[in-house]
Amino acid sequence: MKQLDVKLMHPVEQINMIMGRIYKSGMTTTSGGNISIRDKNGDIWITPSGVDKGSLTTKDIMCVKKDGTIIGLHKPSSEYPFHKAIYETRPELTAIIHAHPPALVAFSIAHVVPDTKIVPQAHSICGDIGFAPYGTPGSVDLGEKIARQFKDKRYKAVIMENHGVVLGGSDMMDAYQRFETLEFCCRTIVNAKRLGEVNYLTDEQVLKYVNHLPANVPHFVDIEYPSDERALRTEMVDIIRRACNQGLMISTYGTVSARWRDNDFLITPHNVARMDIVPGDIVQVKNGMAEAGKTPSRSMALHQRIYQLNPHINSIICTQPVNLMAHAVSGTKFDVRTIPESWIFLQDIPSIPFGLIYNDVDHVAKLFNENRVLLVENDSVFVTGDKLLNTFDYLEVAEFSANSLVMASAIGPLQPMGDKEIEDLRIAFNVK
């Protein structure tokens, strides 16, 4: 199975695939949203007006030629005017997404521009966000107001007053990743505000983290792919796609690794869209060296140390589900003592300071001697386990529990179990 190269797909295939992902992930409705691609010859391919987004096909995608000729089975989206206006204003942008995902719409109707510096990579992906005054949908006036914001080259994403969001990209995947990441930020901020105050990172913290890539990772070329190693690659890809489909991972962030032999392991690559990872993208790490021709996840060193210091751990998932991240960016204790089953699976979950996973790898790795899950402030959640499916199950339990705690915060103070109840659980379920 070869890596999916979206850039090599025809515009109608790209638009159909990305709109399908947006709809299935609950970020647009049957009738809402529109996306487009501008070809080098000036033609604009765009979603149709009045066609069900849940059953869209490549045959439904419209083409508006450079001379204005319309080709296709339907009418182009009614929002075509602002797509055209953005392309004219920013020739370097070749793809545009407009939709009404719930959290971004919440910011648009509150007239607030989200601060994406809740986790480092989000700000580097989304950049600064513009805000366009209200205009009647489908009107030339709206197009002019949006294009006016895009004249400022700091902006590749603009909140539309009482309407939603519009984003541009150098290609369709660039635009989609910006869209998905921005909605993740907004959902996380909303949930974090239910729990308490949101802690934002400084510009210096963002810059330091984003530039923190593994330096001088040695590589090896005598690579072997025996059947058990290939089976593990396939299992990892299945888990990654499952995590993406269930909203536990987004395309721009998420690391999965699994021990293969002794302390050698397999890990996800750096800078490959998570949903599109295939077995051949997975990086083999042997004796601290990565297989030639591939760049491993930036957290490779930490995964390696966790395996070395914790023989009972055979798989690790690091990701950013919105409810766990709401706790991580608000500094609110993730108290699993509120739900018996959650405590049995996860035990107590400590939170560690931002940056520690890179500044003190040994200390963090040792924490997994006694902890199955760690929250990293303004960064991520690390979940460990024996088999990959067990680890994924723990991740699901943790995020479901975090969701319940976020919702409970709107009802009243949390009522956790006491020490006696916890000790009873420890005895009854033989929890060490």
Beta strands, then each sheet from edge to edge (+ up, - down):
strand 1: 34-38
strand 2: 44-46
strand 3: 62-64
strand 4: 70-71
strand 5: 95-99
strand 6: 128-132
strand 7: 155-160
strand 8: 164-169
strand 9: 219-220
strand 10: 255-261
strand 11: 264-267
strand 12: 283-286
strand 13: 289-291
strand 14: 315-319
strand 15: 351-352
strand 16: 373-376
strand 17: 380-385
sheet 1: 4+ 3- 2+ 1- 5+ 8- 7+ 6+
sheet 2: 9+ 13+ 12- 11+ 10- 14+ 17- 16+ 15+
end
